[in-house]
Amino acid sequence: MPIPAGCLLERTPQGLYCRAAAAWIDPVVPVPRALITHAHADHARPGCGEYWAVGASEAILRQRLGATINLIPVDYGALHRIGQARVSFHSAGHVLGSAQIRLEAGGESWLVSGDYKRCADPSCAPFESVQADVFITEATFGLPIYRWQSGSKVAGEILSWWQAAPERPSMLFAYAFGKAQRLLAELAAIGVEEEILLHGAVEALMPAYREAGVRLPPTLPMSALGKGESLAGRLVIAPPSAHRSMWMKRFKLPQTAFMSGWMAVRGARRRRGYERGFVMSDHADWPGLIHSVQQSGARQVYVTHGNSDGLARYLREVEGISAEPLEGSGGP
């Protein structure tokens, strides 16, 4: 469903546009002014004239988009006048520095969630419930089968898996930004103090988390290991792109696992070629999505990414909330 003409936000080829602020939210191509929900590559792209983003994401944004980008760091909850709009950023609980963006002008308010999650995460600020007339929510895991356990419980399962194979390297694959650091923070929270080895893509993002004061166990990049040093009993965290790559050849008979919300689906682990799957996500589960919509108090909801049709239908038919999939939304 297209957003009706004359609304505070409109869809353009460049992305969601707020005419009152002369700004795009997470634009897909370079634009003069970008409001960024977080530093994942599908939300923060290079080439924009200026970037507005939460200050906690600055180090990662500069690393990924260039040290000289024109970045305007903001604090959570601070109100900014941008053009004719009042704009504020509120924690999304997704990754370090992630935000929901609230815009208000002309007597209406809109809230764009970006990616978000509701469960506790020691690696980033917790989700903040925000009210608005219109709410644009993601639906990456917008099916009732997706219901998360606590991060501490999953970290305990991973620790047991790791300790059960002292004669083998334990290779855990997780996305390099956000998921890997959350796992490390969850392990630290349950008392893990043993050094953990990191692929270079994960290691590159660690300084930003340490500078933000996130409690983490000791880590060492794989590149710092001596040649021929034994990897038996070591836990190694690497991005999924490293699986079955030449980089893996130095590991002899490793046990492998993948950590993702997609591991909640039976058969997903086998299809991806891992021995074990652990269910941990940086997106909201089904109850979290419903709860967030309810708490927003929105009279109109637009749903994007993932199962947008199904979530919108549920909100209309069960919750009695006016909801539609956002035209052009696609799967994650």
C-alpha positions as CSV (number, residue, x, y, z in Angstrom):
1,M,0.0,0.0,0.0
2,P,1.4,3.4,-0.9
3,I,1.6,6.1,1.8
4,P,-1.2,8.6,0.9
5,A,-0.1,11.9,-0.7
6,G,0.4,14.8,1.6
7,C,1.6,12.8,4.6
8,L,4.7,13.8,6.7
9,L,6.7,10.9,5.1
10,E,6.5,9.7,1.5
11,R,8.2,7.0,-0.5
12,T,10.7,8.2,-3.1
13,P,13.2,6.3,-5.3
14,Q,15.9,7.3,-2.8
15,G,13.9,6.0,0.2
16,L,11.6,7.4,2.9
17,Y,11.5,11.2,2.6
18,C,10.4,13.9,5.0
19,R,9.7,17.0,3.0
20,A,9.4,19.1,6.2
21,A,13.0,18.2,7.2
22,A,14.4,17.9,3.7
23,A,15.8,14.6,4.8
24,W,15.7,10.9,3.9
25,I,15.7,8.1,6.5
26,D,18.2,5.3,5.7
27,P,18.3,6.3,2.0
28,V,19.3,3.7,-0.6
29,V,21.4,6.1,-2.7
30,P,23.4,9.2,-1.8
31,V,21.2,12.2,-0.8
32,P,22.0,15.6,0.7
33,R,20.7,14.8,4.2
34,A,20.4,11.3,5.7
35,L,18.9,10.4,9.1
36,I,20.4,7.0,10.0
37,T,18.8,4.4,12.2
38,H,22.0,2.3,12.6
39,A,25.3,1.4,10.9
40,H,24.4,-1.8,9.2
41,A,25.2,-1.6,5.5
42,D,21.6,-1.9,4.3
43,H,20.7,1.2,6.4
44,A,23.8,3.4,6.2
45,R,25.3,3.9,2.7
46,P,28.2,6.1,1.5
47,G,28.1,9.3,-0.4
48,C,25.5,11.4,1.5
49,G,26.0,15.1,2.1
50,E,25.4,14.9,5.8
51,Y,24.5,12.1,8.3
52,W,22.5,12.5,11.4
53,A,23.0,9.5,13.8
54,V,23.3,8.6,17.4
55,G,26.8,9.4,18.7
56,A,27.4,5.8,19.9
57,S,27.4,4.7,16.3
58,E,29.9,7.3,15.1
59,A,33.1,5.1,15.3
60,I,31.5,2.3,13.2
61,L,29.8,4.7,10.7
62,R,33.2,6.4,10.1
63,Q,34.9,3.1,9.8
64,R,32.4,1.9,7.2
65,L,31.5,5.1,5.3
66,G,34.8,7.0,5.6
67,A,36.5,9.0,8.4
68,T,35.7,12.3,6.8
69,I,31.9,12.0,6.4
70,N,29.9,15.0,7.6
71,L,28.4,13.3,10.6
72,I,26.2,15.1,13.1
73,P,26.1,13.0,16.3
74,V,23.0,13.2,18.4
75,D,21.9,11.9,21.9
76,Y,19.0,9.6,22.5
77,G,15.9,11.6,23.3
78,A,17.2,15.0,22.3
79,L,14.8,17.1,20.2
80,H,16.2,18.7,17.1
81,R,14.7,21.2,14.7
82,I,15.6,20.1,11.2
83,G,14.0,22.4,8.6
84,Q,10.3,22.6,9.7
85,A,10.3,19.3,11.5
86,R,11.0,18.3,15.1
87,V,13.2,15.1,15.1
88,S,14.3,12.9,17.9
89,F,16.2,9.6,18.0
90,H,15.2,6.8,20.5
91,S,16.9,3.6,21.3
92,A,15.9,0.6,19.1
93,G,17.9,-2.0,21.1
94,H,19.2,-3.5,17.9
95,V,22.9,-2.9,17.9
96,L,25.3,-0.2,19.4
97,G,23.9,3.2,18.6
98,S,20.7,2.0,16.9
99,A,17.7,4.2,16.9
100,Q,14.1,4.7,16.1
101,I,13.5,8.1,14.5
102,R,10.4,10.2,15.5
103,L,9.4,13.1,13.2
104,E,6.7,15.7,13.9
105,A,5.4,18.5,11.8
106,G,2.1,19.9,10.6
107,G,0.2,18.4,13.5
108,E,1.2,14.8,12.9
109,S,3.9,12.5,14.2
110,W,5.6,9.5,12.6
111,L,7.9,6.9,14.1
112,V,10.3,4.8,11.9
113,S,11.5,1.8,13.8
114,G,14.5,0.8,11.7
115,D,15.5,-2.6,13.0
116,Y,14.8,-3.2,16.7
117,K,14.5,-5.8,19.5
118,R,12.9,-5.9,22.9
119,C,14.9,-8.5,24.8
120,A,17.7,-7.5,27.1
121,D,21.1,-7.1,25.5
122,P,24.2,-6.1,27.5
123,S,25.9,-4.8,24.4
124,C,23.6,-1.8,23.6
125,A,21.0,0.5,25.1
126,P,17.6,-1.1,25.7
127,F,14.6,-0.5,23.5
128,E,12.6,2.6,24.3
129,S,8.8,2.6,23.7
130,V,7.8,5.7,21.8
131,Q,4.3,7.0,20.8
132,A,3.3,8.5,17.5
133,D,0.3,8.8,15.2
134,V,1.9,6.6,12.5
135,F,4.3,3.8,13.1
136,I,6.5,2.1,10.5
137,T,7.6,-1.2,11.9
138,E,9.9,-3.9,10.6
139,A,8.7,-7.5,10.5
140,T,11.8,-9.6,9.8
141,F,10.6,-12.3,12.2
142,G,6.9,-11.5,11.8
143,L,5.5,-15.0,12.4
144,P,4.2,-16.6,15.6
145,I,6.9,-19.3,15.5
146,Y,9.6,-16.8,16.4
147,R,9.8,-16.4,20.2
148,W,13.2,-15.8,21.7
149,Q,14.8,-17.2,24.9
150,S,17.0,-14.9,27.0
151,G,20.4,-14.1,25.7
152,S,21.9,-15.5,29.0
153,K,20.3,-18.8,28.4
154,V,21.6,-19.1,24.9
155,A,25.0,-18.0,26.0
156,G,25.0,-20.8,28.6
157,E,24.1,-23.3,25.8
158,I,27.0,-22.0,23.7
159,L,29.4,-22.3,26.7
160,S,28.4,-25.9,27.3
161,W,28.8,-26.7,23.6
162,W,32.3,-25.1,23.6
163,Q,33.4,-26.8,26.8
164,A,32.2,-30.3,25.6
165,A,34.9,-30.4,22.9
166,P,38.2,-29.6,24.5
167,E,40.1,-31.5,21.8
168,R,38.6,-29.5,18.9
169,P,38.4,-25.9,17.8
170,S,34.8,-24.5,18.3
171,M,33.9,-22.3,15.3
172,L,30.8,-20.1,16.0
173,F,29.6,-18.1,13.0
174,A,27.7,-14.9,13.7
175,Y,27.2,-11.6,11.9
176,A,30.3,-9.4,12.5
177,F,28.5,-6.2,13.6
178,G,26.1,-6.6,16.5
179,K,25.5,-10.3,16.8
180,A,29.1,-11.2,17.6
181,Q,29.5,-8.4,20.1
182,R,26.2,-9.3,21.8
183,L,27.4,-12.9,22.2
184,L,30.7,-11.7,23.7
185,A,28.8,-9.5,26.1
186,E,26.4,-12.3,27.1
187,L,29.4,-14.6,27.7
188,A,31.0,-12.0,29.9
189,A,27.8,-11.5,31.8
190,I,27.7,-15.2,32.8
191,G,31.3,-15.1,34.0
192,V,33.3,-16.2,31.0
193,E,36.9,-14.8,31.3
194,E,38.7,-17.1,28.9
195,E,40.3,-15.5,25.8
196,I,38.2,-15.8,22.7
197,L,39.6,-15.7,19.1
198,L,38.1,-13.4,16.5
199,H,38.1,-13.3,12.7
200,G,39.4,-9.9,11.4
201,A,36.0,-8.7,10.4
202,V,34.8,-9.1,14.0
203,E,38.0,-7.7,15.5
204,A,37.7,-4.5,13.5
205,L,34.5,-3.5,15.3
206,M,35.6,-4.3,18.8
207,P,37.2,-0.9,19.7
208,A,33.9,0.9,19.3
209,Y,32.3,-1.4,21.8
210,R,35.1,-1.3,24.3
211,E,35.2,2.5,24.1
212,A,31.4,2.5,24.7
213,G,32.1,0.7,28.0
214,V,30.5,-2.6,27.0
215,R,31.8,-5.4,29.3
216,L,33.5,-8.1,27.2
217,P,35.8,-11.0,27.8
218,P,39.4,-10.9,26.5
219,T,39.7,-11.4,22.8
220,L,42.5,-11.9,20.3
221,P,42.5,-11.6,16.6
222,M,43.3,-14.8,14.7
223,S,46.1,-12.9,12.9
224,A,48.0,-12.5,16.2
225,L,48.4,-16.3,16.8
226,G,51.7,-17.8,16.2
227,K,52.1,-20.2,13.3
228,G,51.3,-23.7,14.2
229,E,49.8,-22.8,17.6
230,S,47.2,-25.3,18.8
231,L,43.6,-24.3,18.4
232,A,42.2,-27.3,20.4
233,G,39.6,-26.1,22.9
234,R,39.5,-22.5,21.6
235,L,36.3,-20.7,20.7
236,V,36.6,-18.7,17.5
237,I,33.9,-16.2,16.3
238,A,33.7,-15.5,12.6
239,P,31.2,-14.1,10.1
240,P,29.1,-16.5,8.0
241,S,31.1,-15.5,4.9
242,A,34.1,-17.3,6.4
243,H,32.3,-20.6,6.5
244,R,33.8,-23.0,3.9
245,S,36.3,-20.3,2.8
246,M,40.1,-20.7,2.4
247,W,40.4,-19.1,5.9
248,M,39.0,-22.3,7.4
249,K,41.8,-24.5,6.2
250,R,43.9,-23.9,9.3
251,F,41.3,-25.5,11.6
252,K,41.6,-29.2,12.0
253,L,38.3,-31.0,12.5
254,P,36.4,-28.0,14.1
255,Q,32.9,-28.3,15.5
256,T,30.8,-25.6,13.8
257,A,27.7,-23.7,14.8
258,F,25.7,-20.7,13.5
259,M,23.9,-18.2,15.7
260,S,20.8,-16.5,14.3
261,G,17.1,-16.1,14.7
262,W,16.7,-18.2,11.6
263,M,17.9,-21.2,13.6
264,A,14.4,-21.4,15.1
265,V,13.2,-23.0,11.8
266,R,13.7,-26.7,11.7
267,G,16.1,-27.7,9.0
268,A,17.8,-24.3,8.6
269,R,21.0,-25.5,10.3
270,R,21.3,-28.5,8.0
271,R,20.6,-26.4,4.9
272,R,23.4,-24.0,5.8
273,G,25.8,-26.8,6.6
274,Y,26.5,-26.3,10.3
275,E,26.6,-29.0,13.0
276,R,24.7,-26.9,15.5
277,G,22.4,-23.9,15.5
278,F,21.8,-21.4,18.4
279,V,18.7,-19.1,18.3
280,M,19.7,-15.6,19.1
281,S,18.5,-12.5,17.1
282,D,19.0,-8.8,17.1
283,H,15.4,-8.3,15.8
284,A,12.1,-8.4,17.7
285,D,10.3,-11.7,17.9
286,W,6.6,-12.1,17.3
287,P,5.4,-11.0,20.8
288,G,7.9,-8.1,20.7
289,L,6.5,-6.8,17.4
290,I,2.9,-6.9,18.6
291,H,3.8,-5.3,21.9
292,S,5.7,-2.5,20.2
293,V,2.8,-1.7,17.9
294,Q,0.4,-1.6,20.9
295,Q,2.7,0.6,22.9
296,S,3.2,3.1,20.1
297,G,-0.5,4.1,20.3
298,A,-0.4,4.6,16.5
299,R,-3.7,5.0,14.6
300,Q,-2.0,3.8,11.4
301,V,0.8,1.2,11.1
302,Y,2.9,0.4,8.0
303,V,4.8,-2.9,8.0
304,T,8.1,-3.4,6.1
305,H,10.6,-6.3,5.6
306,G,10.0,-9.9,6.2
307,N,6.4,-11.1,6.7
308,S,4.9,-7.7,6.2
309,D,1.6,-9.0,4.8
310,G,1.0,-11.5,7.6
311,L,1.8,-9.1,10.4
312,A,-0.4,-6.4,8.9
313,R,-3.3,-8.8,8.6
314,Y,-2.9,-9.9,12.2
315,L,-2.9,-6.3,13.4
316,R,-6.1,-5.6,11.5
317,E,-8.0,-8.7,12.2
318,V,-7.0,-9.5,15.8
319,E,-5.7,-6.3,17.3
320,G,-8.2,-4.0,15.5
321,I,-5.4,-1.7,14.3
322,S,-5.3,-0.1,10.9
323,A,-2.2,-1.7,9.3
324,E,-0.9,-2.3,5.8
325,P,2.3,-3.6,4.3
326,L,4.4,-0.7,3.0
327,E,4.5,-0.8,-0.8
328,G,7.9,-2.0,-2.1
329,S,8.9,-3.7,1.2
330,G,10.7,-7.0,0.7
331,G,12.2,-9.8,2.7
332,P,15.3,-9.4,4.8
